[in-house]
Amino acid sequence: MDATFGSLVGSLEPVVLGAIALWIVASVVSHRGELRRAVDGRLALLAGILLALALLSPDMYLNTVRFAQRWAPVGLATLHLALPAPRVSPRLLRVGVGGLVALFSLATTG
């Protein structure tokens, strides 16, 4: 799943994966009573198909190398678009997103 994180390597990959998982869990938990209404069904279906392709497709198909990996970034992005934003305080959201952007910037430069 190297394509999912772009140029991130090493110990930063689990941190970003944890942030993505935390966002998804926070979104589901904060909207659990109205999740069926709040989720975009078509985007969620597309995300499920793309993530299933990423997990179940072969790594090499004919002359295409890393065939399965190319679906994971689009699947995760589509999943984030399908879910409603989690209900958190705006200050916590700004601090979390700013910290993640700073961490990503520091890891990909130099």
Secondary structure, 3 states (H helix, E strand, C coil): CHHHHCCCCCCHHHHHHHHHHHHHHHHHHHCCCCHHHHCCHHHHHHHHHHHHHHHHCCCEECCEECCCHHHHHHHHHHHHHHCCCCCCCHHHHHHHHHHHHHHHHHHHCC
